[in-house]
Amino acid sequence: QTAMAAVLAWRVGVELGPPSPGSVSGVEVGDRIPARLEVDGLAPFLAWPIAGLAGVVGSTWIKGRLRG
């Protein structure tokens, strides 16, 4: 489920983010054009599940310590 959340967040970021720099017209020398969100590696998609698992393990551990 967390892998699906990572893909969903990436796709929403691409859709709501800035346009592709190639589609911007009327650009002059010195203008700043925001870069489009691109994920070019596997690490961001692995970070979501690992962080989700760490959150579950951490909250379970804390809850167990409070009961004990």
VOLUMDREN-264078 format. One record per atom (N, C-alpha, C): residue number from 0; atom name; x, y, z. Coordinates in steps of 0.02 Angstrom, whole numbers, plus 50000, padded with zeros to 5 digits. Each point is the difference from the previous one (the first is absolute). Layout:
# VOLUMDREN-264078
<rec><seq>NUM</seq><atom>CA</atom><east>X</east><north>Y</north><up>Z</up></rec>
...
# end
This chain:
# VOLUMDREN-264078
<rec><seq>0</seq><atom>N</atom><east>50041</east><north>49941</north><up>50000</up></rec>
<rec><seq>0</seq><atom>CA</atom><east>49959</east><north>50059</north><up>50000</up></rec>
<rec><seq>0</seq><atom>C</atom><east>50043</east><north>50063</north><up>50000</up></rec>
<rec><seq>1</seq><atom>N</atom><east>50056</east><north>49997</north><up>50035</up></rec>
<rec><seq>1</seq><atom>CA</atom><east>50043</east><north>50059</north><up>50001</up></rec>
<rec><seq>1</seq><atom>C</atom><east>50033</east><north>50011</north><up>49932</up></rec>
<rec><seq>2</seq><atom>N</atom><east>50014</east><north>49946</north><up>49964</up></rec>
<rec><seq>2</seq><atom>CA</atom><east>50028</east><north>50009</north><up>49933</up></rec>
<rec><seq>2</seq><atom>C</atom><east>49949</east><north>50033</north><up>49955</up></rec>
<rec><seq>3</seq><atom>N</atom><east>49937</east><north>49982</north><up>50007</up></rec>
<rec><seq>3</seq><atom>CA</atom><east>49947</east><north>50033</north><up>49961</up></rec>
<rec><seq>3</seq><atom>C</atom><east>49994</east><north>50074</north><up>50020</up></rec>
<rec><seq>4</seq><atom>N</atom><east>50010</east><north>50015</north><up>50064</up></rec>
<rec><seq>4</seq><atom>CA</atom><east>49998</east><north>50070</north><up>50022</up></rec>
<rec><seq>4</seq><atom>C</atom><east>50058</east><north>50039</north><up>49970</up></rec>
<rec><seq>5</seq><atom>N</atom><east>50058</east><north>49969</north><up>49993</up></rec>
<rec><seq>5</seq><atom>CA</atom><east>50057</east><north>50034</north><up>49970</up></rec>
<rec><seq>5</seq><atom>C</atom><east>49986</east><north>50016</north><up>49927</up></rec>
<rec><seq>6</seq><atom>N</atom><east>49972</east><north>49952</north><up>49964</up></rec>
<rec><seq>6</seq><atom>CA</atom><east>49985</east><north>50012</north><up>49929</up></rec>
<rec><seq>6</seq><atom>C</atom><east>49945</east><north>50053</north><up>49993</up></rec>
<rec><seq>7</seq><atom>N</atom><east>49950</east><north>49997</north><up>50043</up></rec>
<rec><seq>7</seq><atom>CA</atom><east>49946</east><north>50050</north><up>49998</up></rec>
<rec><seq>7</seq><atom>C</atom><east>50027</east><north>50070</north><up>50014</up></rec>
<rec><seq>8</seq><atom>N</atom><east>50043</east><north>50007</north><up>50051</up></rec>
<rec><seq>8</seq><atom>CA</atom><east>50029</east><north>50066</north><up>50015</up></rec>
<rec><seq>8</seq><atom>C</atom><east>50042</east><north>50025</north><up>49943</up></rec>
<rec><seq>9</seq><atom>N</atom><east>50038</east><north>49956</north><up>49968</up></rec>
<rec><seq>9</seq><atom>CA</atom><east>50041</east><north>50020</north><up>49943</up></rec>
<rec><seq>9</seq><atom>C</atom><east>49956</east><north>50024</north><up>49942</up></rec>
<rec><seq>10</seq><atom>N</atom><east>49948</east><north>49963</north><up>49984</up></rec>
<rec><seq>10</seq><atom>CA</atom><east>49956</east><north>50019</north><up>49944</up></rec>
<rec><seq>10</seq><atom>C</atom><east>49963</east><north>50065</north><up>50014</up></rec>
<rec><seq>11</seq><atom>N</atom><east>49977</east><north>50009</north><up>50062</up></rec>
<rec><seq>11</seq><atom>CA</atom><east>49966</east><north>50063</north><up>50017</up></rec>
<rec><seq>11</seq><atom>C</atom><east>50049</east><north>50058</north><up>49995</up></rec>
<rec><seq>12</seq><atom>N</atom><east>50061</east><north>49989</north><up>50022</up></rec>
<rec><seq>12</seq><atom>CA</atom><east>50051</east><north>50052</north><up>49994</up></rec>
<rec><seq>12</seq><atom>C</atom><east>50015</east><north>50019</north><up>49929</up></rec>
<rec><seq>13</seq><atom>N</atom><east>50001</east><north>49950</north><up>49956</up></rec>
<rec><seq>13</seq><atom>CA</atom><east>50013</east><north>50014</north><up>49929</up></rec>
<rec><seq>13</seq><atom>C</atom><east>49941</east><north>50039</north><up>49969</up></rec>
<rec><seq>14</seq><atom>N</atom><east>49939</east><north>49979</north><up>50017</up></rec>
<rec><seq>14</seq><atom>CA</atom><east>49941</east><north>50033</north><up>49971</up></rec>
<rec><seq>14</seq><atom>C</atom><east>49991</east><north>50071</north><up>50026</up></rec>
<rec><seq>15</seq><atom>N</atom><east>50012</east><north>50012</north><up>50064</up></rec>
<rec><seq>15</seq><atom>CA</atom><east>49989</east><north>50066</north><up>50030</up></rec>
<rec><seq>15</seq><atom>C</atom><east>50062</east><north>50044</north><up>49999</up></rec>
<rec><seq>16</seq><atom>N</atom><east>50057</east><north>49971</north><up>49983</up></rec>
<rec><seq>16</seq><atom>CA</atom><east>50062</east><north>50037</north><up>50000</up></rec>
<rec><seq>16</seq><atom>C</atom><east>50008</east><north>50044</north><up>49939</up></rec>
<rec><seq>17</seq><atom>N</atom><east>50058</east><north>50031</north><up>49993</up></rec>
<rec><seq>17</seq><atom>CA</atom><east>50012</east><north>50044</north><up>49943</up></rec>
<rec><seq>17</seq><atom>C</atom><east>50001</east><north>49961</north><up>49934</up></rec>
<rec><seq>18</seq><atom>N</atom><east>49986</east><north>50036</north><up>49945</up></rec>
<rec><seq>18</seq><atom>CA</atom><east>50000</east><north>49966</north><up>49935</up></rec>
<rec><seq>18</seq><atom>C</atom><east>50071</east><north>49981</north><up>49978</up></rec>
<rec><seq>19</seq><atom>N</atom><east>50004</east><north>49961</north><up>49949</up></rec>
<rec><seq>19</seq><atom>CA</atom><east>50065</east><north>49982</north><up>49971</up></rec>
<rec><seq>19</seq><atom>C</atom><east>50035</east><north>50063</north><up>49974</up></rec>
<rec><seq>20</seq><atom>N</atom><east>50064</east><north>50008</north><up>50013</up></rec>
<rec><seq>20</seq><atom>CA</atom><east>50035</east><north>50060</north><up>49977</up></rec>
<rec><seq>20</seq><atom>C</atom><east>49997</east><north>50010</north><up>49924</up></rec>
<rec><seq>21</seq><atom>N</atom><east>49993</east><north>49947</north><up>49963</up></rec>
<rec><seq>21</seq><atom>CA</atom><east>49996</east><north>50005</north><up>49927</up></rec>
<rec><seq>21</seq><atom>C</atom><east>49935</east><north>50031</north><up>49976</up></rec>
<rec><seq>22</seq><atom>N</atom><east>49948</east><north>49998</north><up>50041</up></rec>
<rec><seq>22</seq><atom>CA</atom><east>49935</east><north>50026</north><up>49979</up></rec>
<rec><seq>22</seq><atom>C</atom><east>49990</east><north>50074</north><up>50018</up></rec>
<rec><seq>23</seq><atom>N</atom><east>50048</east><north>50030</north><up>50035</up></rec>
<rec><seq>23</seq><atom>CA</atom><east>49995</east><north>50070</north><up>50019</up></rec>
<rec><seq>23</seq><atom>C</atom><east>50021</east><north>50044</north><up>49942</up></rec>
<rec><seq>24</seq><atom>N</atom><east>49959</east><north>50050</north><up>49984</up></rec>
<rec><seq>24</seq><atom>CA</atom><east>50017</east><north>50044</north><up>49944</up></rec>
<rec><seq>24</seq><atom>C</atom><east>50014</east><north>50070</north><up>50027</up></rec>
<rec><seq>25</seq><atom>N</atom><east>50032</east><north>50040</north><up>49960</up></rec>
<rec><seq>25</seq><atom>CA</atom><east>50015</east><north>50069</north><up>50018</up></rec>
<rec><seq>25</seq><atom>C</atom><east>50057</east><north>50006</north><up>50050</up></rec>
<rec><seq>26</seq><atom>N</atom><east>50046</east><north>49954</north><up>49997</up></rec>
<rec><seq>26</seq><atom>CA</atom><east>50056</east><north>50000</north><up>50047</up></rec>
<rec><seq>26</seq><atom>C</atom><east>50057</east><north>50041</north><up>49972</up></rec>
<rec><seq>27</seq><atom>N</atom><east>50028</east><north>50042</north><up>50042</up></rec>
<rec><seq>27</seq><atom>CA</atom><east>50057</east><north>50041</north><up>49980</up></rec>
<rec><seq>27</seq><atom>C</atom><east>50060</east><north>49981</north><up>50041</up></rec>
<rec><seq>28</seq><atom>N</atom><east>50058</east><north>50024</north><up>49980</up></rec>
<rec><seq>28</seq><atom>CA</atom><east>50061</east><north>49985</north><up>50036</up></rec>
<rec><seq>28</seq><atom>C</atom><east>49995</east><north>50027</north><up>50071</up></rec>
<rec><seq>29</seq><atom>N</atom><east>50017</east><north>49959</north><up>50048</up></rec>
<rec><seq>29</seq><atom>CA</atom><east>49998</east><north>50020</north><up>50070</up></rec>
<rec><seq>29</seq><atom>C</atom><east>49935</east><north>49981</north><up>50036</up></rec>
<rec><seq>30</seq><atom>N</atom><east>49949</east><north>49980</north><up>49963</up></rec>
<rec><seq>30</seq><atom>CA</atom><east>49937</east><north>49978</north><up>50032</up></rec>
<rec><seq>30</seq><atom>C</atom><east>50011</east><north>49934</north><up>50036</up></rec>
<rec><seq>31</seq><atom>N</atom><east>49963</east><north>49992</north><up>50054</up></rec>
<rec><seq>31</seq><atom>CA</atom><east>50004</east><north>49938</north><up>50038</up></rec>
<rec><seq>31</seq><atom>C</atom><east>49937</east><north>49959</north><up>49986</up></rec>
<rec><seq>32</seq><atom>N</atom><east>50011</east><north>49938</north><up>49983</up></rec>
<rec><seq>32</seq><atom>CA</atom><east>49946</east><north>49954</north><up>49985</up></rec>
<rec><seq>32</seq><atom>C</atom><east>50002</east><north>49943</north><up>50051</up></rec>
<rec><seq>33</seq><atom>N</atom><east>49946</east><north>49987</north><up>50036</up></rec>
<rec><seq>33</seq><atom>CA</atom><east>50001</east><north>49946</north><up>50049</up></rec>
<rec><seq>33</seq><atom>C</atom><east>50006</east><north>49932</north><up>49965</up></rec>
<rec><seq>34</seq><atom>N</atom><east>50037</east><north>49957</north><up>50031</up></rec>
<rec><seq>34</seq><atom>CA</atom><east>50009</east><north>49933</north><up>49972</up></rec>
<rec><seq>34</seq><atom>C</atom><east>49940</east><north>49956</north><up>50017</up></rec>
<rec><seq>35</seq><atom>N</atom><east>49986</east><north>49955</north><up>49956</up></rec>
<rec><seq>35</seq><atom>CA</atom><east>49945</east><north>49953</north><up>50011</up></rec>
<rec><seq>35</seq><atom>C</atom><east>50023</east><north>49944</north><up>50047</up></rec>
<rec><seq>36</seq><atom>N</atom><east>49955</east><north>49976</north><up>50041</up></rec>
<rec><seq>36</seq><atom>CA</atom><east>50015</east><north>49946</north><up>50047</up></rec>
<rec><seq>36</seq><atom>C</atom><east>50014</east><north>49936</north><up>49961</up></rec>
<rec><seq>37</seq><atom>N</atom><east>50060</east><north>49973</north><up>50010</up></rec>
<rec><seq>37</seq><atom>CA</atom><east>50018</east><north>49938</north><up>49967</up></rec>
<rec><seq>37</seq><atom>C</atom><east>50033</east><north>49955</north><up>50052</up></rec>
<rec><seq>38</seq><atom>N</atom><east>49978</east><north>49938</north><up>50001</up></rec>
<rec><seq>38</seq><atom>CA</atom><east>50031</east><north>49950</north><up>50043</up></rec>
<rec><seq>38</seq><atom>C</atom><east>50040</east><north>49955</north><up>49955</up></rec>
<rec><seq>39</seq><atom>N</atom><east>50066</east><north>50001</north><up>50009</up></rec>
<rec><seq>39</seq><atom>CA</atom><east>50042</east><north>49962</north><up>49955</up></rec>
<rec><seq>39</seq><atom>C</atom><east>50037</east><north>49943</north><up>50036</up></rec>
<rec><seq>40</seq><atom>N</atom><east>49974</east><north>49980</north><up>50056</up></rec>
<rec><seq>40</seq><atom>CA</atom><east>50031</east><north>49945</north><up>50037</up></rec>
<rec><seq>40</seq><atom>C</atom><east>49948</east><north>49960</north><up>50039</up></rec>
<rec><seq>41</seq><atom>N</atom><east>50022</east><north>49947</north><up>50031</up></rec>
<rec><seq>41</seq><atom>CA</atom><east>49956</east><north>49957</north><up>50038</up></rec>
<rec><seq>41</seq><atom>C</atom><east>49996</east><north>50020</north><up>50073</up></rec>
<rec><seq>42</seq><atom>N</atom><east>50049</east><north>50037</north><up>50024</up></rec>
<rec><seq>42</seq><atom>CA</atom><east>50004</east><north>50016</north><up>50071</up></rec>
<rec><seq>42</seq><atom>C</atom><east>49938</east><north>50037</north><up>50028</up></rec>
<rec><seq>43</seq><atom>N</atom><east>49971</east><north>50049</north><up>49964</up></rec>
<rec><seq>43</seq><atom>CA</atom><east>49941</east><north>50032</north><up>50028</up></rec>
<rec><seq>43</seq><atom>C</atom><east>49941</east><north>49952</north><up>50011</up></rec>
<rec><seq>44</seq><atom>N</atom><east>49995</east><north>49951</north><up>49956</up></rec>
<rec><seq>44</seq><atom>CA</atom><east>49944</east><north>49952</north><up>50007</up></rec>
<rec><seq>44</seq><atom>C</atom><east>50014</east><north>49949</north><up>50055</up></rec>
<rec><seq>45</seq><atom>N</atom><east>50063</east><north>49991</north><up>50019</up></rec>
<rec><seq>45</seq><atom>CA</atom><east>50016</east><north>49957</north><up>50056</up></rec>
<rec><seq>45</seq><atom>C</atom><east>49995</east><north>50037</north><up>50067</up></rec>
<rec><seq>46</seq><atom>N</atom><east>50009</east><north>50065</north><up>49998</up></rec>
<rec><seq>46</seq><atom>CA</atom><east>49998</east><north>50039</north><up>50062</up></rec>
<rec><seq>46</seq><atom>C</atom><east>49930</east><north>50000</north><up>50031</up></rec>
<rec><seq>47</seq><atom>N</atom><east>49948</east><north>50003</north><up>49960</up></rec>
<rec><seq>47</seq><atom>CA</atom><east>49931</east><north>50001</north><up>50026</up></rec>
<rec><seq>47</seq><atom>C</atom><east>49985</east><north>49937</north><up>50039</up></rec>
<rec><seq>48</seq><atom>N</atom><east>50010</east><north>49940</north><up>49972</up></rec>
<rec><seq>48</seq><atom>CA</atom><east>49985</east><north>49939</north><up>50040</up></rec>
<rec><seq>48</seq><atom>C</atom><east>50043</east><north>49993</north><up>50062</up></rec>
<rec><seq>49</seq><atom>N</atom><east>50064</east><north>50019</north><up>49995</up></rec>
<rec><seq>49</seq><atom>CA</atom><east>50044</east><north>49995</north><up>50058</up></rec>
<rec><seq>49</seq><atom>C</atom><east>49977</east><north>50048</north><up>50055</up></rec>
<rec><seq>50</seq><atom>N</atom><east>49983</east><north>50061</north><up>49982</up></rec>
<rec><seq>50</seq><atom>CA</atom><east>49975</east><north>50048</north><up>50049</up></rec>
<rec><seq>50</seq><atom>C</atom><east>49934</east><north>49978</north><up>50030</up></rec>
<rec><seq>51</seq><atom>N</atom><east>49957</east><north>49972</north><up>49959</up></rec>
<rec><seq>51</seq><atom>CA</atom><east>49936</east><north>49974</north><up>50025</up></rec>
<rec><seq>51</seq><atom>C</atom><east>50010</east><north>49944</north><up>50049</up></rec>
<rec><seq>52</seq><atom>N</atom><east>50045</east><north>49954</north><up>49985</up></rec>
<rec><seq>52</seq><atom>CA</atom><east>50015</east><north>49945</north><up>50045</up></rec>
<rec><seq>52</seq><atom>C</atom><east>50031</east><north>50025</north><up>50064</up></rec>
<rec><seq>53</seq><atom>N</atom><east>50045</east><north>50049</north><up>49996</up></rec>
<rec><seq>53</seq><atom>CA</atom><east>50031</east><north>50028</north><up>50060</up></rec>
<rec><seq>53</seq><atom>C</atom><east>49947</east><north>50033</north><up>50044</up></rec>
<rec><seq>54</seq><atom>N</atom><east>49951</east><north>50033</north><up>49971</up></rec>
<rec><seq>54</seq><atom>CA</atom><east>49947</east><north>50031</north><up>50039</up></rec>
<rec><seq>54</seq><atom>C</atom><east>49957</east><north>49949</north><up>50036</up></rec>
<rec><seq>55</seq><atom>N</atom><east>49984</east><north>49945</north><up>49966</up></rec>
<rec><seq>55</seq><atom>CA</atom><east>49959</east><north>49948</north><up>50032</up></rec>
<rec><seq>55</seq><atom>C</atom><east>50039</east><north>49966</north><up>50056</up></rec>
<rec><seq>56</seq><atom>N</atom><east>50063</east><north>49983</north><up>49987</up></rec>
<rec><seq>56</seq><atom>CA</atom><east>50041</east><north>49968</north><up>50051</up></rec>
<rec><seq>56</seq><atom>C</atom><east>50010</east><north>50046</north><up>50060</up></rec>
<rec><seq>57</seq><atom>N</atom><east>50014</east><north>50064</north><up>49986</up></rec>
<rec><seq>57</seq><atom>CA</atom><east>50011</east><north>50048</north><up>50054</up></rec>
<rec><seq>57</seq><atom>C</atom><east>49938</east><north>50011</north><up>50042</up></rec>
<rec><seq>58</seq><atom>N</atom><east>49942</east><north>50007</north><up>49969</up></rec>
<rec><seq>58</seq><atom>CA</atom><east>49939</east><north>50011</north><up>50039</up></rec>
<rec><seq>58</seq><atom>C</atom><east>49980</east><north>49938</north><up>50038</up></rec>
<rec><seq>59</seq><atom>N</atom><east>50012</east><north>49940</north><up>49972</up></rec>
<rec><seq>59</seq><atom>CA</atom><east>49986</east><north>49938</north><up>50036</up></rec>
<rec><seq>59</seq><atom>C</atom><east>50046</east><north>49993</north><up>50060</up></rec>
<rec><seq>60</seq><atom>N</atom><east>50063</east><north>50017</north><up>49992</up></rec>
<rec><seq>60</seq><atom>CA</atom><east>50048</east><north>49996</north><up>50054</up></rec>
<rec><seq>60</seq><atom>C</atom><east>49982</east><north>50049</north><up>50057</up></rec>
<rec><seq>61</seq><atom>N</atom><east>49984</east><north>50061</north><up>49981</up></rec>
<rec><seq>61</seq><atom>CA</atom><east>49981</east><north>50050</north><up>50050</up></rec>
<rec><seq>61</seq><atom>C</atom><east>49937</east><north>49980</north><up>50037</up></rec>
<rec><seq>62</seq><atom>N</atom><east>49951</east><north>49975</north><up>49963</up></rec>
<rec><seq>62</seq><atom>CA</atom><east>49937</east><north>49979</north><up>50031</up></rec>
<rec><seq>62</seq><atom>C</atom><east>50012</east><north>49942</north><up>50049</up></rec>
<rec><seq>63</seq><atom>N</atom><east>50043</east><north>49954</north><up>49982</up></rec>
<rec><seq>63</seq><atom>CA</atom><east>50018</east><north>49944</north><up>50044</up></rec>
<rec><seq>63</seq><atom>C</atom><east>50036</east><north>50024</north><up>50063</up></rec>
<rec><seq>64</seq><atom>N</atom><east>50042</east><north>50049</north><up>49994</up></rec>
<rec><seq>64</seq><atom>CA</atom><east>50037</east><north>50027</north><up>50058</up></rec>
<rec><seq>64</seq><atom>C</atom><east>49952</east><north>50037</north><up>50047</up></rec>
<rec><seq>65</seq><atom>N</atom><east>49949</east><north>50033</north><up>49973</up></rec>
<rec><seq>65</seq><atom>CA</atom><east>49953</east><north>50036</north><up>50043</up></rec>
<rec><seq>65</seq><atom>C</atom><east>49955</east><north>49953</north><up>50038</up></rec>
<rec><seq>66</seq><atom>N</atom><east>49985</east><north>49943</north><up>49972</up></rec>
<rec><seq>66</seq><atom>CA</atom><east>49958</east><north>49950</north><up>50034</up></rec>
<rec><seq>66</seq><atom>C</atom><east>50038</east><north>49964</north><up>50055</up></rec>
<rec><seq>67</seq><atom>N</atom><east>50064</east><north>49987</north><up>49987</up></rec>
<rec><seq>67</seq><atom>CA</atom><east>50041</east><north>49957</north><up>50043</up></rec>
<rec><seq>67</seq><atom>C</atom><east>50018</east><north>50031</north><up>50065</up></rec>
# end
